[in-house]
């Protein structure tokens, strides 16, 4: 299974284990010529080597100092400007180098200085001893401050990570009327902290990996021990370990490299921007994957029903949440089928239209030079271009373009006789329905499949639509996400899980977690409350 997910390896899977190990070692040496090499004992050599490897970069700062001990030991402080907190740097690193108490404790050999500095002087949270260049550059480029001492091949790394970052804001892609107003940021440590504030349990475990030969991107796996399936965890670890790539810039890289089904328009890994939604999935036994540098967190395993759920559903009354969910399902079907159904009825099944409406449609289409399917295809293509333009344009210009495109272009094509007004109405309503889905990735799948259904409707009418829908259902039934059927709980049928699908049952009825996920702890712990007594009883 591991070999299936080694993207970009090519024919390396046919090599022997010895040849593969040799090739990986040679590749690592090409990317990291300093790998596994120890530090130099002289500060001058260390500084020259660092400057050479970093290309004399102006943002790499060298600060040479001298300890006030008996032998006046020289010290070199190295950090990357903009990646450290200057205030913490001055208070916890630079000032202790001048303190008298360290001068009294530093009557020791040069090779003993790193340990004494680590144990008695630095007051930052994370302090590590560095012995080779690979660790040195990893810490340096993560925003740590590195301290080297004359006469020893050891260094100390101090966590003073800082710099300018985007603050916590409300998610832009997952809006909610009721619920928390905080969303993930590009800092992986801020994101893990927000999840821990939601789930204050020592059972919330975190595993960290580094993926990307050049970017060295931190990737974290978060799950609740005892809820997450060990088989899914093992499978996920194997897929992540098998990734061989030079850089990871966003969670989309990880999503594409770990998914099982490559040839499908439907997303099999969910991405979420809200900490409360991630916490809810963790409590159901799923696993979260956090990638540094992106506010989108991946959730596995994923089923199709999750894309119609919103975190706001659990903050509203169950009857309101049920109505909204059914509305989303209906809107998805409208966004998927409405243009093709219109084309099929107008082209092949006119007997299904009431007579008065049929006469009006015929009158509208009297001067239109194109058939119905070509009208719908043109308008759908124009709308997709308009939507993409609005997304890519600056916000001020984007609002103007959306108004101009929606009103002027729509009215102009009707007056010019290129398309009929009915097609404009159908395409506009389809576009509105496509925005109802809480998940943007599922909306993209519907947009792609809409053109396939249009082609089927233009050739075979309702028979073509039925054939394509049947093939889609067969395709969905064959999709798996980390071993979990994509159409669960409908196929296969899990009756108990139906309480959180098309309907959202009251919370006191949903005592069981989703089946096949939290197999070791299927029942949510609840406190049995005594019946409330009426006044006077």
N, C-alpha and C positions, 0 to 999 in steps of 0.2 A: 504493500500500500504506500509506503514511503516513497518508492520510486516514481509513483504516478504524479507526485506533486513537486518534483524537481524540475520546475519550469526553466527552460533555457539551457539545460545541461546538454541537450543534443544526444549524441551517441555515447555519452559517458557511461550510461547504464550498462553497456556491453563490455566495458573494460573490467579487468580484474580489480579486486579490492586494493591491491598493492599499487596498481597503476593509478587508480582514482585518488588514493591518498597522496601519491607523489605529485599528481597534477594539481590537487588542491593546495599542497604545500608550495609548489612553484608559483601558482596564482597568487597566494597570500604574500609571498616574498616580493612579487612584482608590485603589488598594491602597497605593501608595507615593508620596505627594505629594512626597517628598524625592528621588525618583529622578533621578540624573544632576546633582544640584545640588552645587556645590562647598561646602566648609566655609567658615565665616566666619573672618576674621582675628582677631577679638576673642574672648577667652575667655568674656566675659559673654554674648555673643550665642550662642556655641556651647552653653553650659550651659543657657540658657533654651530653646533649640531642642530639645536632647536631652530635657530635662524635659517639655517640651510634647508631643513625639512619644511618649514613654513614659508619659504620663499621670500624672506626678509619682509614679511607682511607688517604693515604699519600698525595694525591693531593688536599685535602681540607685544605686550609691555614687559620689559625687563627692569627690575628694580634691585640694584646691588646695595647691600647693607653690610654692616660689621657688628658682630655681637660684642658686647662689653664683658667678655670673659678674659681669662688670663692670657690667652694666646691670640685674642682679637680675630676670631674665626669669621671668614667672609661668608655671606649668605646671598643667594640669588632668588628673588621672588619673581615668578612668571605667571602671567594671566592674560586673558583675551579681553580687551576693552569692549564694553558693551554687554558682556555676558556675565559680569560679576556685579554684586551690589557694592558700590564704592564705600558706603557708610559702614557696612559690616566688614569690609576689607580693612579699612583703617582701624576699626575698633578691636577686631578679634585677631588680626594677623600682624599688621605693621606696628601698632603700639606695643604689643607684648615683646617684640624684638628689642625694645629700648628699656624695658622695665628692669629695675635693679634686682627684683627677686629672681629673674631668670639669670642674671649675671652671677648670682651666688650659686645657683644650681647647675651652672654650666661648666664647672671645673671638671671636665671629662674629656675623654678622647673624642676625635671627630666622628668616629663611627657610632658613638653613643648619643650624639646630639639629636638625631631624628627621633629616637625613642623618648628621650627626655622632653623634647619639644612637644611631642604628641601627647604625653601623659601628664605634663605639669603646666603647660603654657597655653596651648590652644583651647579655646572655650566654645568653638563651633560644634554643631551637632554631629557632623560626620567628618572624621579624620582618619585617613588611611596611609599606610606606609607603601611607597612605590619603589620597585626594584628594577623594572625593565622599561624600555621605551614605549612598548605597546600600551601598557597601563598609563604611562605618563601622558601620551597624547590623547588617550580616551578621556581621562579626567580633565585635561586642559580644554578640550573642545566641548565638554559638557558644562563648562562654566566654573570649574574648580580653580582654586589658586594653588600653585605648586611652589614648594620651598625646597631649594637645594643647598647643601652645605659643602664647604670646601673640605677635601680630604676624605670623602666617603661617597660610595656609589648608591646611596639611598636618598630618597626624597620623601616629603610629606605633602599630601593633598588635603586641602581644607575646603569644606563646602561653604562657599560664599556666593552661590548661584543667584543671579539677579538680572538686572537689565530691564528695559522697557518691554512690557507685554500688554496684550489686550486684557482689560478687566472683565469681570463676570457680567454678562448682559443677558437679556431675554433672548431665547432662540429665535432666529429669523425664519427658519423653515418649519417649525412645529409650534405654531401659535395656539394658545389656549386662553379661554375666558376665565376659567377658575383653576387655580393650582399655583405651584411655585413659579417665580419669574426668573429663575437662574438657569443658565445653560452652560455647557462645557466650553472651555477655552482651548488654546493651543498648547498649554502647559500640562504635561501628563501628571505631574505631582498635584497640581490644582484639581484636576479631574478626579484622581483617586481619592483626594481628601473630600470632595463633594459627595462621592458615593459613600464614603465611610461615615459622613455626617448623617446620611439616611439610614444606614444599617450599622448600628453600634454594637457589633458582635465580634468576638475574637474568632468566630468561625468564618468570617469573611477573609479569605486567603488571597494572596497576590503573588504571582510568579512573573519575573521579568526576564526578557530575552533581548538580545541585540541583533537586529537584522539589517543587512545592507553593508557590503564590504567597504564602501566609501562613506556613506552617510552615518553608519553606526547608530541607527535609529532605535531608541528604547521602545520595546513593545511589551505590554503587561497583559497577563491573563488574570481576571478576577472572578472568583466563584465562591459559593458558600459551601464549606466542607460539610459533607453529609447530605447535601441536597443535589449537587451536580453529579451526574452519572460518571463513574470512573472510566468507563469505556469511551465516552465522548471526550473526556479530558485527555486520555491517552492518544486518541486519534488526532485531536487538535495539536498536541505537543509534537507529534510526529510530522504533521503537515507544516508546522512552523519551522521545525528544525530542518526540514528538507528544502526550504526556500533558499535558492542561490541567486542573488541579485546584487547589483552594485549599489542601488539606492532605493530607499523607501521614503517618499515625500508626503504621502497621505494614506489614510486607511484603505482607500480604494485599491492600492497595490496589494495589501494583505488580503482583501476581500476576493480579488480575482485569482490569487494564487492558492487559496485554500478551499475554494468552492468545488463541489463534486461535479455539478452539471455545468459544462462550459457552453454547450450549444442550446441555450434556452434564453428567451427574452425575460423570463421571470427571475427576480432576485432571490437567491437562496441564502443570502446573508443579509441581515437587517442592520441598517445604520441609524443611530439615534443621537440626538443632540441634547436631550433632557436627562438630567441625573435621576429624577424621580421615575422616569420610564425604565431606565437601566436597573434601578433598585427593584422595581416591580418584577422585571424579568429574572433577576438573580434570585428573588424569593420564590420563584416558580421552578428553580432548578436549572436555569440556563447559565451560559458563560459569557462574560463580557471581555472584549479584546480592545485595549486602549493603545493608541499609537501616538507618540510624541509629535507635536506639530500640527495636530488637527483637532477640531472640536467634535468630530463624529466618532462615536464608539460603536463597534460591531457587536452583534448579538448572535450566538449560535446555541443550539440548532434553531432554525427558523421554519415556520410554517406559513402558508398563505394567509390564514385567518389573522395573523398578527398585523398585517398591513392595513386592516380595517379597524384596528383598535387604536384608541387614543388614551393617553394617561388621564385626560379629563373625564373619561367615561366612569372612572372609579371615584370621582369627586362629586358627581351629580347623582341624583336619585336614579334608581335602577330603571324606572319606566322611561325617564328622559333619555338615559344612555341607550336603552334598547331601541327607541325610536331613531336616534341619531345613527346607530350602527346599521339599522335596516336602510336608512337613507343613503348611507355610504355604499352599501351593496348595490342598491338600485342605481345610484349614480355611476358606479363602475360599469354596470351592464349598459347603461345609456351611452357612456363615453366609448364603450367598445363596439356596440352594435347599431346605434341609431343611424349613422350615415349609410351603412350597408343595407339596413332594413328599408330605408327610404328608397334607395336605388332599386332594390329588388321589387318593391311594391309598384313603383312608377314604371319600371321597365317590363316586368313579367306578370305581376299579380294585381292589375288594376281593379279586378272585381272585388278586392278587399276594401277599396276606398268608397265611402258614401258618394252618391251621385253628385250632390251639390259641390262637395270638396273636389271631386274629380274634374268637374267642369271648370272650377277656378284654377286648378293646377294646369289644366290644358291651356287655359287662356294665358296664364303667366308664361308658359313655355312656348307660346306660339312663335315668337321671334327669336328664340334662343338657338344658335347654330350648332350647339354641342349636345350630345346625348347626356342623359342624367348622370351616368357614372363618371363621365369626364368632367362635368360640372362639379360634382362632389370632390373628385380628386384634385382639381385645380384649387378649389376653395380650401380644402384641407392643407394642401401644400403652402398656400399663401398664409394661412393662419400659423402654421409651424414656423415659417420664416419670420413672421411678425413677432411671435412669442420669443423666438431666439434672439431677435434684435432687441426686444425690450429687456431681456435678461442681461445682455452684454453691454447695453448702453449705460452711461451714467444715470443716476436716479432721476435727476432733474429732466434730462432729455427723454428718459424712458417713459415717463408719464405722458409727455407730449406725443411721443410716437404711438403709444397705445391708443390714445384718443383719436389721433389723426388716422391711424390705420383702421381702427374699428369703425369709425363713422364715415370718413371720406371715401376710403377704398370700397367699403361695403356698399355704400350708396351709389358710388360711381359705376361699379361693375353691373349693378342692377339697371341703372338708367341707360348704360351703354348696350344693354341686351346681351351681355356675355353670359350671365347666369341668371336664373330665376330667383325671385325673393324667397321662395320656399327653401332653396338650398342654403341661402344665407342664414335663415332661421335655424335650420337643422345643424349646420356647422357651428353656429354661435352657441346653441344650447348644448351641443356636444362638448365644446370647449369649457363652458361653465361647469358641466358635470365632471369633467376630468380634474378640476381643481378641488373637488370635495374630498378626495382621498387624502388621509393624513400622511401617507407615504409617497414621496416624490418618485421613488424608484419604480413603484408599481404603476404609477401614472405614465411613465415612459414606456413601459411594456404595452399598455393599452394603446398608446399612440402608434407604436410600430405595428401592432396586430390589426389596427383599424384599416390600414392600407391593404393588408392581405384579405381581410373580409370584404373590402370594397371590390377587389378583383374577383373574388368568388361570387359576390352578388351580381356583378355585371355579366358573368358568363352563365351561371346556372340559377340565379335567383335565390329563393329560399332554400332550395336543395343545396346550393353551394355554401350558403351560410351554415346550414345544419351539418354539412360534411366537415367544414373547418372547425366548428364548435366541437364536434365529436372528436376530431383529431387533437384539439387542444385539451379536452378532458382526458384523453388517453395519455397525452404527454404529461399533464400535471400529475396523473396517478403514478407515473414512473419516476418522478423527481424525488430525490432524497436529500436531506440536509443533515449530514453527520449521522446517517442511518435512520432518521426520523422521516416518515412519509410526509410529503409537502401538503397533501390534502387532508391531513389529520385535523380534526376528529371526524370528518365526514366519510373519508375513505382511506383507511379502514374506519369503521364506525366505532367511536368510543362515546357511549351514551352519556356518561358522567361529565365529559368535557364539553358537551353541547350547551351547558349552562353559561359558557363564556364565549359564545360565537356570534350567531345572528342576534341573540338576546343576551342581555347582561343580567343574570339573576341577582337577587339581593345578596349582599356580602355574607350574611349569616347562613346562606344555603351553599356557598362555594367553600366547603370545608376541605375538599380534596384538591391537591395540586394536579396539574395536567399529567395524565398517564404517560408512561414511557420516559419521563424526565426525572423527577425526584423519586426514583424507585425505592430508595432506602428510607425515605421519609415522606410518604404520600399524603399524609393528613396534616393540615395546618393546625398548630397548637392554638387553642382558644380557651378563654377563661369562661367557665360556666357561671352565668349570672343568675341570681335568685329573681323570681318574678317580682316586679315592682308592686307594692301594695298601694291601693287607693287610699286617699285621706279618710281617716275615721275607722279604718279596719284594724 
